[in-house]
Amino acid sequence: MAPAQPELKKYLDKRLFVQLNGSRKVIGVLRGYDVFLNIVLDEAVEEKEGGEKVRIGMVQQVIRGNSVVMLEALERIGGDDRNHQR
């Protein structure tokens, strides 16, 4: 039996909202991940209280998996079969 892994492949190159421990909130584009749910975000910004957004990291931001509480896609994931005929 293969070890369990996070199924984040469909989220690659998509903009995500990431809720972290301590009520921290980060938005960025998912560029990579590993089996520990460590994630790499591009264009990462932290949303502070009051709605202020602060860019974090120089190019890419690595977020440790044990600090991730929730991930939410901010873009459509997968295809929309309703618009395809045949």
TORSESE-628005 format. One record per residue (C-alpha): residue in three letters; x, y, z. Coordinates in nm, 3 decimals. Example, Ala and Ser with C-alpha at 12.3 -4.5 7.8 and 13.67 -1.06 7.14 Angstrom:
BEGIN
<rovo><type>ALA</type><c1>1.230</c1><c2>-0.450</c2><c3>0.780</c3></rovo>
<rovo><type>SER</type><c1>1.367</c1><c2>-0.106</c2><c3>0.714</c3></rovo>
end
This chain:
BEGIN
<rovo><type>MET</type><c1>0.000</c1><c2>0.000</c2><c3>0.000</c3></rovo>
<rovo><type>ALA</type><c1>0.137</c1><c2>0.340</c2><c3>-0.101</c3></rovo>
<rovo><type>PRO</type><c1>0.184</c1><c2>0.599</c2><c3>0.174</c3></rovo>
<rovo><type>ALA</type><c1>-0.082</c1><c2>0.869</c2><c3>0.195</c3></rovo>
<rovo><type>GLN</type><c1>-0.001</c1><c2>1.196</c2><c3>0.021</c3></rovo>
<rovo><type>PRO</type><c1>-0.181</c1><c2>1.527</c2><c3>-0.005</c3></rovo>
<rovo><type>GLU</type><c1>-0.378</c1><c2>1.545</c2><c3>-0.331</c3></rovo>
<rovo><type>LEU</type><c1>-0.286</c1><c2>1.897</c2><c3>-0.432</c3></rovo>
<rovo><type>LYS</type><c1>-0.188</c1><c2>1.836</c2><c3>-0.794</c3></rovo>
<rovo><type>LYS</type><c1>-0.513</c1><c2>1.990</c2><c3>-0.921</c3></rovo>
<rovo><type>TYR</type><c1>-0.433</c1><c2>2.308</c2><c3>-0.722</c3></rovo>
<rovo><type>LEU</type><c1>-0.090</c1><c2>2.366</c2><c3>-0.881</c3></rovo>
<rovo><type>ASP</type><c1>-0.060</c1><c2>2.707</c2><c3>-1.050</c3></rovo>
<rovo><type>LYS</type><c1>-0.390</c1><c2>2.818</c2><c3>-0.891</c3></rovo>
<rovo><type>ARG</type><c1>-0.441</c1><c2>3.106</c2><c3>-0.647</c3></rovo>
<rovo><type>LEU</type><c1>-0.511</c1><c2>2.976</c2><c3>-0.295</c3></rovo>
<rovo><type>PHE</type><c1>-0.625</c1><c2>3.117</c2><c3>0.036</c3></rovo>
<rovo><type>VAL</type><c1>-0.430</c1><c2>2.948</c2><c3>0.318</c3></rovo>
<rovo><type>GLN</type><c1>-0.543</c1><c2>2.970</c2><c3>0.682</c3></rovo>
<rovo><type>LEU</type><c1>-0.250</c1><c2>2.918</c2><c3>0.921</c3></rovo>
<rovo><type>ASN</type><c1>-0.209</c1><c2>2.867</c2><c3>1.295</c3></rovo>
<rovo><type>GLY</type><c1>-0.250</c1><c2>3.183</c2><c3>1.499</c3></rovo>
<rovo><type>SER</type><c1>-0.525</c1><c2>3.320</c2><c3>1.273</c3></rovo>
<rovo><type>ARG</type><c1>-0.274</c1><c2>3.411</c2><c3>1.000</c3></rovo>
<rovo><type>LYS</type><c1>-0.407</c1><c2>3.426</c2><c3>0.643</c3></rovo>
<rovo><type>VAL</type><c1>-0.196</c1><c2>3.403</c2><c3>0.327</c3></rovo>
<rovo><type>ILE</type><c1>-0.295</c1><c2>3.423</c2><c3>-0.039</c3></rovo>
<rovo><type>GLY</type><c1>-0.066</c1><c2>3.304</c2><c3>-0.319</c3></rovo>
<rovo><type>VAL</type><c1>-0.018</c1><c2>3.082</c2><c3>-0.624</c3></rovo>
<rovo><type>LEU</type><c1>0.068</c1><c2>2.719</c2><c3>-0.541</c3></rovo>
<rovo><type>ARG</type><c1>0.396</c1><c2>2.619</c2><c3>-0.709</c3></rovo>
<rovo><type>GLY</type><c1>0.483</c1><c2>2.305</c2><c3>-0.514</c3></rovo>
<rovo><type>TYR</type><c1>0.414</c1><c2>2.076</c2><c3>-0.218</c3></rovo>
<rovo><type>ASP</type><c1>0.541</c1><c2>1.761</c2><c3>-0.052</c3></rovo>
<rovo><type>VAL</type><c1>0.409</c1><c2>1.467</c2><c3>0.152</c3></rovo>
<rovo><type>PHE</type><c1>0.423</c1><c2>1.676</c2><c3>0.471</c3></rovo>
<rovo><type>LEU</type><c1>0.193</c1><c2>1.943</c2><c3>0.319</c3></rovo>
<rovo><type>ASN</type><c1>0.480</c1><c2>2.191</c2><c3>0.309</c3></rovo>
<rovo><type>ILE</type><c1>0.375</c1><c2>2.427</c2><c3>0.030</c3></rovo>
<rovo><type>VAL</type><c1>0.553</c1><c2>2.678</c2><c3>-0.194</c3></rovo>
<rovo><type>LEU</type><c1>0.360</c1><c2>2.992</c2><c3>-0.290</c3></rovo>
<rovo><type>ASP</type><c1>0.441</c1><c2>3.258</c2><c3>-0.549</c3></rovo>
<rovo><type>GLU</type><c1>0.312</c1><c2>3.615</c2><c3>-0.519</c3></rovo>
<rovo><type>ALA</type><c1>0.234</c1><c2>3.549</c2><c3>-0.152</c3></rovo>
<rovo><type>VAL</type><c1>0.063</c1><c2>3.818</c2><c3>0.054</c3></rovo>
<rovo><type>GLU</type><c1>-0.042</c1><c2>3.801</c2><c3>0.417</c3></rovo>
<rovo><type>GLU</type><c1>-0.381</c1><c2>3.945</c2><c3>0.500</c3></rovo>
<rovo><type>LYS</type><c1>-0.357</c1><c2>4.133</c2><c3>0.830</c3></rovo>
<rovo><type>GLU</type><c1>-0.641</c1><c2>4.237</c2><c3>1.059</c3></rovo>
<rovo><type>GLY</type><c1>-0.831</c1><c2>4.527</c2><c3>0.907</c3></rovo>
<rovo><type>GLY</type><c1>-0.780</c1><c2>4.398</c2><c3>0.552</c3></rovo>
<rovo><type>GLU</type><c1>-0.422</c1><c2>4.526</c2><c3>0.508</c3></rovo>
<rovo><type>LYS</type><c1>-0.223</c1><c2>4.305</c2><c3>0.268</c3></rovo>
<rovo><type>VAL</type><c1>0.153</c1><c2>4.269</c2><c3>0.309</c3></rovo>
<rovo><type>ARG</type><c1>0.374</c1><c2>4.095</c2><c3>0.053</c3></rovo>
<rovo><type>ILE</type><c1>0.583</c1><c2>3.821</c2><c3>0.213</c3></rovo>
<rovo><type>GLY</type><c1>0.898</c1><c2>3.659</c2><c3>0.077</c3></rovo>
<rovo><type>MET</type><c1>1.116</c1><c2>3.780</c2><c3>-0.206</c3></rovo>
<rovo><type>VAL</type><c1>1.015</c1><c2>3.542</c2><c3>-0.484</c3></rovo>
<rovo><type>GLN</type><c1>0.861</c1><c2>3.231</c2><c3>-0.334</c3></rovo>
<rovo><type>GLN</type><c1>0.737</c1><c2>3.158</c2><c3>0.016</c3></rovo>
<rovo><type>VAL</type><c1>0.767</c1><c2>2.815</c2><c3>0.180</c3></rovo>
<rovo><type>ILE</type><c1>0.500</c1><c2>2.739</c2><c3>0.438</c3></rovo>
<rovo><type>ARG</type><c1>0.547</c1><c2>2.445</c2><c3>0.673</c3></rovo>
<rovo><type>GLY</type><c1>0.272</c1><c2>2.188</c2><c3>0.654</c3></rovo>
<rovo><type>ASN</type><c1>0.221</c1><c2>2.167</c2><c3>1.030</c3></rovo>
<rovo><type>SER</type><c1>0.110</c1><c2>2.532</c2><c3>1.034</c3></rovo>
<rovo><type>VAL</type><c1>-0.157</c1><c2>2.488</c2><c3>0.762</c3></rovo>
<rovo><type>VAL</type><c1>-0.511</c1><c2>2.473</c2><c3>0.899</c3></rovo>
<rovo><type>MET</type><c1>-0.707</c1><c2>2.505</c2><c3>0.573</c3></rovo>
<rovo><type>LEU</type><c1>-0.660</c1><c2>2.556</c2><c3>0.198</c3></rovo>
<rovo><type>GLU</type><c1>-0.922</c1><c2>2.714</c2><c3>-0.028</c3></rovo>
<rovo><type>ALA</type><c1>-0.899</c1><c2>2.758</c2><c3>-0.406</c3></rovo>
<rovo><type>LEU</type><c1>-0.973</c1><c2>3.112</c2><c3>-0.524</c3></rovo>
<rovo><type>GLU</type><c1>-0.995</c1><c2>2.997</c2><c3>-0.889</c3></rovo>
<rovo><type>ARG</type><c1>-1.203</c1><c2>2.732</c2><c3>-1.065</c3></rovo>
<rovo><type>ILE</type><c1>-1.043</c1><c2>2.387</c2><c3>-1.036</c3></rovo>
<rovo><type>GLY</type><c1>-1.088</c1><c2>2.133</c2><c3>-1.317</c3></rovo>
<rovo><type>GLY</type><c1>-1.286</c1><c2>2.161</c2><c3>-1.639</c3></rovo>
<rovo><type>ASP</type><c1>-1.647</c1><c2>2.261</c2><c3>-1.684</c3></rovo>
<rovo><type>ASP</type><c1>-1.808</c1><c2>1.977</c2><c3>-1.883</c3></rovo>
<rovo><type>ARG</type><c1>-2.136</c1><c2>2.167</c2><c3>-1.928</c3></rovo>
<rovo><type>ASN</type><c1>-1.980</c1><c2>2.384</c2><c3>-2.199</c3></rovo>
<rovo><type>HIS</type><c1>-1.838</c1><c2>2.090</c2><c3>-2.398</c3></rovo>
<rovo><type>GLN</type><c1>-2.047</c1><c2>1.900</c2><c3>-2.647</c3></rovo>
<rovo><type>ARG</type><c1>-1.915</c1><c2>1.565</c2><c3>-2.776</c3></rovo>
end
